[in-house]
Amino acid sequence: MLTLCAACFTLLWAQSAWAAGFYLPGRGVRPMGRAGSFVASGAGNLNSLWYNPANLAGFDGLTLTIDAALLDLSFEHQRAPRTMDNGEVRTYAGVAHDGGPQAIPQILVGGPTGFEGISWSVGGYTPYMSPARFPEDGAQRYVLIDNQGSFMGLLHAALSWQINDRARVGAGIQNFMANYRVVSLASGYVGMFGDPEDEDLDLLVEVTVQDLFSPTANMGAWFSILPGLEAAFALQLPVTIDDNEARARVRMPSHPAYDNATLTNDTLSIVMKMPLIARFGLRLVSERFDVELAAMYEGWSTLDEIVATPNDTYIEGVPGIGAIRLEPLVVPQQMRDTFTLSIGGDFQAGEQLKLRAGYAFDMGAVPDHRISVFIVDADKHMFALGASYAFESFELDFGAAYFLMADRTITNSEVRQINQSDEGGDLALVVGNGTYVSRYLVFGLGVNF
């Protein structure tokens, strides 16, 4: 029972973390240099596959984009002191993510279809996100130790149509793929002996969730309103990630009380919903520069609660009872819808050199009482720079961005230890209070043929 309940709660935390806090605005090296202001501005660039497929129209020949970004996450947490039952105050050493930078590649290709004004594009890419790793004996261990090896990725194909000089439309189909690996600790404290943080009562749980086929779609349009003034909008449809055979590997507590417990099954079913995304851009264009003001809405309130369902699972060998069937677990998440505002542009500095810069403000989706080391999420300020240099047969892109995330001091946390014995809420400690300081630094390099 302890094993699967711990796995369920580990997965529930994992979903909210990957949803709201593990990917950043402004993916793709060239759009990143504009802080993601790429809804109306991406004409003829393959990064529009994600931002607005309408802007893929107009290719004269086969086009290829290969780029990669390196994400460096700085994340520190100082857990708040705990007052013990005897009146003593326990303090905790601060912890920091020590997992190293994360490389994010993409490859995109497109060209004309042979029908007038219609272009095709395909690509594979991942959101900009960085898994985290913390000490196994750190104060955060009941929330997260490690989720490295996790990824989200998309395979994407789209068609776009240049209707005339003043309008174009596009749409794409996507396969959203996900693999989540999560390692954390549960507490085996039952209230009769020991302390909720005794190491011999700790249960190590590693859970893997995988769904490699989750279809969805996106679409968009672009219009020239006046000479030098353009507008565009795009819609990314929601997607559901579903794994009916999520699995848990477990290291049981070393305390003798846990020598005889057995499970009939160690799998569970879990569903994760990614949100609807709507984008709008307004672009001012002149001979040597352009500036776009863009807005993005993400419907994270769809992640109001998460349900994890054990697969016909019983705990056997329970003294005086025999066997207990494990029922579905429901955990509220209370995510908030978010808005992102960005402004960015390009400047033609020379015949071959183009410079770009941008700024974005991105709202955090996770309320204070749900923040933990599992959820690297807060209001974000994105400062971005970039450049392109055109050679005879290819173009080189460079981009850099700094994400300044609001420091958060949490005093009302509802994030508790995982503890299957805590039916009344008296055994599991609150472990989410404290301070959270996080920053991202991103560098990217790309080539366009």
ChimeraX attribute file (.defattr): number of C-alpha atoms within 10 A of each C-alpha:
attribute: neighborCount
match mode: 1-to-1
recipient: residues
	/A:1	22
	/A:2	21
	/A:3	24
	/A:4	27
	/A:5	24
	/A:6	27
	/A:7	32
	/A:8	28
	/A:9	22
	/A:10	26
	/A:11	29
	/A:12	23
	/A:13	21
	/A:14	23
	/A:15	23
	/A:16	28
	/A:17	21
	/A:18	23
	/A:19	20
	/A:20	25
	/A:21	18
	/A:22	20
	/A:23	19
	/A:24	18
	/A:25	22
	/A:26	23
	/A:27	24
	/A:28	29
	/A:29	30
	/A:30	29
	/A:31	29
	/A:32	31
	/A:33	33
	/A:34	33
	/A:35	34
	/A:36	32
	/A:37	34
	/A:38	35
	/A:39	32
	/A:40	32
	/A:41	31
	/A:42	20
	/A:43	20
	/A:44	18
	/A:45	24
	/A:46	29
	/A:47	26
	/A:48	24
	/A:49	31
	/A:50	23
	/A:51	30
	/A:52	34
	/A:53	34
	/A:54	34
	/A:55	32
	/A:56	31
	/A:57	28
	/A:58	21
	/A:59	21
	/A:60	12
	/A:61	11
	/A:62	14
	/A:63	18
	/A:64	19
	/A:65	21
	/A:66	20
	/A:67	21
	/A:68	19
	/A:69	24
	/A:70	19
	/A:71	22
	/A:72	19
	/A:73	23
	/A:74	17
	/A:75	19
	/A:76	18
	/A:77	23
	/A:78	20
	/A:79	23
	/A:80	21
	/A:81	14
	/A:82	16
	/A:83	11
	/A:84	10
	/A:85	8
	/A:86	6
	/A:87	8
	/A:88	9
	/A:89	10
	/A:90	10
	/A:91	13
	/A:92	13
	/A:93	12
	/A:94	15
	/A:95	19
	/A:96	20
	/A:97	19
	/A:98	15
	/A:99	17
	/A:100	14
	/A:101	18
	/A:102	18
	/A:103	16
	/A:104	19
	/A:105	20
	/A:106	21
	/A:107	16
	/A:108	22
	/A:109	21
	/A:110	25
	/A:111	22
	/A:112	21
	/A:113	17
	/A:114	9
	/A:115	8
	/A:116	11
	/A:117	17
	/A:118	21
	/A:119	27
	/A:120	24
	/A:121	26
	/A:122	20
	/A:123	22
	/A:124	17
	/A:125	21
	/A:126	19
	/A:127	19
	/A:128	21
	/A:129	25
	/A:130	27
	/A:131	25
	/A:132	28
	/A:133	20
	/A:134	22
	/A:135	15
	/A:136	16
	/A:137	12
	/A:138	16
	/A:139	22
	/A:140	27
	/A:141	22
	/A:142	29
	/A:143	26
	/A:144	25
	/A:145	25
	/A:146	23
	/A:147	23
	/A:148	16
	/A:149	12
	/A:150	19
	/A:151	19
	/A:152	20
	/A:153	17
	/A:154	23
	/A:155	17
	/A:156	22
	/A:157	22
	/A:158	23
	/A:159	24
	/A:160	28
	/A:161	23
	/A:162	21
	/A:163	13
	/A:164	9
	/A:165	8
	/A:166	13
	/A:167	18
	/A:168	25
	/A:169	24
	/A:170	26
	/A:171	22
	/A:172	23
	/A:173	18
	/A:174	24
	/A:175	18
	/A:176	22
	/A:177	18
	/A:178	20
	/A:179	17
	/A:180	21
	/A:181	21
	/A:182	27
	/A:183	26
	/A:184	25
	/A:185	28
	/A:186	30
	/A:187	28
	/A:188	32
	/A:189	21
	/A:190	17
	/A:191	13
	/A:192	6
	/A:193	8
	/A:194	13
	/A:195	17
	/A:196	19
	/A:197	17
	/A:198	14
	/A:199	16
	/A:200	16
	/A:201	23
	/A:202	23
	/A:203	22
	/A:204	22
	/A:205	21
	/A:206	21
	/A:207	23
	/A:208	20
	/A:209	25
	/A:210	20
	/A:211	19
	/A:212	16
	/A:213	16
	/A:214	15
	/A:215	18
	/A:216	17
	/A:217	18
	/A:218	25
	/A:219	24
	/A:220	27
	/A:221	24
	/A:222	27
	/A:223	19
	/A:224	17
	/A:225	14
	/A:226	10
	/A:227	10
	/A:228	12
	/A:229	17
	/A:230	20
	/A:231	22
	/A:232	26
	/A:233	23
	/A:234	26
	/A:235	22
	/A:236	22
	/A:237	17
	/A:238	17
	/A:239	18
	/A:240	15
	/A:241	21
	/A:242	19
	/A:243	19
	/A:244	17
	/A:245	17
	/A:246	22
	/A:247	21
	/A:248	24
	/A:249	16
	/A:250	19
	/A:251	12
	/A:252	19
	/A:253	19
	/A:254	13
	/A:255	13
	/A:256	9
	/A:257	10
	/A:258	13
	/A:259	10
	/A:260	9
	/A:261	15
	/A:262	16
	/A:263	16
	/A:264	14
	/A:265	15
	/A:266	21
	/A:267	22
	/A:268	24
	/A:269	18
	/A:270	22
	/A:271	18
	/A:272	23
	/A:273	17
	/A:274	21
	/A:275	21
	/A:276	17
	/A:277	18
	/A:278	20
	/A:279	24
	/A:280	24
	/A:281	24
	/A:282	24
	/A:283	24
	/A:284	18
	/A:285	16
	/A:286	11
	/A:287	8
	/A:288	11
	/A:289	15
	/A:290	18
	/A:291	24
	/A:292	26
	/A:293	24
	/A:294	26
	/A:295	22
	/A:296	22
	/A:297	19
	/A:298	22
	/A:299	18
	/A:300	22
	/A:301	16
	/A:302	19
	/A:303	21
	/A:304	13
	/A:305	15
	/A:306	22
	/A:307	18
	/A:308	22
	/A:309	20
	/A:310	25
	/A:311	19
	/A:312	13
	/A:313	20
	/A:314	20
	/A:315	19
	/A:316	17
	/A:317	14
	/A:318	13
	/A:319	8
	/A:320	6
	/A:321	8
	/A:322	10
	/A:323	17
	/A:324	14
	/A:325	14
	/A:326	16
	/A:327	14
	/A:328	15
	/A:329	14
	/A:330	14
	/A:331	14
	/A:332	12
	/A:333	20
	/A:334	19
	/A:335	21
	/A:336	19
	/A:337	19
	/A:338	19
	/A:339	18
	/A:340	20
	/A:341	20
	/A:342	25
	/A:343	22
	/A:344	27
	/A:345	27
	/A:346	23
	/A:347	17
	/A:348	16
	/A:349	13
	/A:350	10
	/A:351	8
	/A:352	12
	/A:353	15
	/A:354	18
	/A:355	21
	/A:356	26
	/A:357	24
	/A:358	25
	/A:359	24
	/A:360	25
	/A:361	21
	/A:362	22
	/A:363	20
	/A:364	22
	/A:365	25
	/A:366	27
	/A:367	14
	/A:368	18
	/A:369	16
	/A:370	22
	/A:371	26
	/A:372	28
	/A:373	25
	/A:374	28
	/A:375	23
	/A:376	26
	/A:377	28
	/A:378	24
	/A:379	19
	/A:380	23
	/A:381	20
	/A:382	25
	/A:383	22
	/A:384	25
	/A:385	24
	/A:386	26
	/A:387	23
	/A:388	23
	/A:389	16
	/A:390	15
	/A:391	11
	/A:392	7
	/A:393	7
	/A:394	13
	/A:395	16
	/A:396	19
	/A:397	22
	/A:398	23
	/A:399	26
	/A:400	24
	/A:401	25
	/A:402	20
	/A:403	23
	/A:404	18
	/A:405	22
	/A:406	16
	/A:407	15
	/A:408	18
	/A:409	18
	/A:410	18
	/A:411	13
	/A:412	14
	/A:413	17
	/A:414	16
	/A:415	19
	/A:416	19
	/A:417	25
	/A:418	26
	/A:419	26
	/A:420	20
	/A:421	18
	/A:422	17
	/A:423	9
	/A:424	7
	/A:425	11
	/A:426	10
	/A:427	21
	/A:428	24
	/A:429	19
	/A:430	17
	/A:431	22
	/A:432	31
	/A:433	26
	/A:434	19
	/A:435	17
	/A:436	24
	/A:437	18
	/A:438	21
	/A:439	18
	/A:440	20
	/A:441	17
	/A:442	21
	/A:443	21
	/A:444	24
	/A:445	21
	/A:446	21
	/A:447	19
	/A:448	19
	/A:449	14
